[in-house]
Amino acid sequence: MNVYLNHLNLLLSPDLILIGGGVSKNFDLYSKYLNVKVKVENASLLNDAGIIGAAMSTV
């Protein structure tokens, strides 16, 4: 996960990376092991974030 998030940071230079979907269910377990220069947070909608986003994109 660190390799992927650091690669995203290198390519996109975001201010924040939000983790959603199924990965967000256990975010508290592995968030302390993340070593990324950009702030990484859990999506407030957790697993429902992807479902809601997909539904909104069809409107």
N, C-alpha and C positions, 0 to 999 in steps of 0.2 A: 504494500500500500504506500509506503514511503517513497519507493522508486517512482511509482505512477504519479503521485501527487507532486513530487519534486519536478518531474518531467512536465506536468501541466503548468506548474509555476514558471518553468523555464520558457515554455512556448508562448504562454498567454499573459504572464505577469499580472494575475488578478489581485485585487485587494482582499478577497475573501473566497474560500472554497467551501461550499455547502455540501454536506454529505446527506443524501436522501435515499429513499428506497429501502430494500431489505438490509443493506449494510448499516443503516441508521439504527436498527433495532438494538444492536449491541455496541453502539458507538462509545459508551462509557467504559467498556472493557478494554478497548484498544486505543482510545484517544490519547492516553498518557504516554504511549509508545511512539506516537507520530513525531517525526523530526522534520518539520516543514517550515520554511522561512515565512510563509504566508499564513494568516489566521485560518484555521479549519474549524468549522462549527457543524453541529447536527441540525438538520432541517426540522423545523417545528412541527411539520406534518408527518414526520417519520416515514413509515412505509407507504402512506397514502399520498405522498408528494408526487410520485410518478403517475399515479392514477389520476389525480386532479390535474396535473400538467397536461397529460394526454387528452383528457376530456376538454380542457380549455383550448387546446390547439385545434380542435375540430370545429370550434364555434366560429 
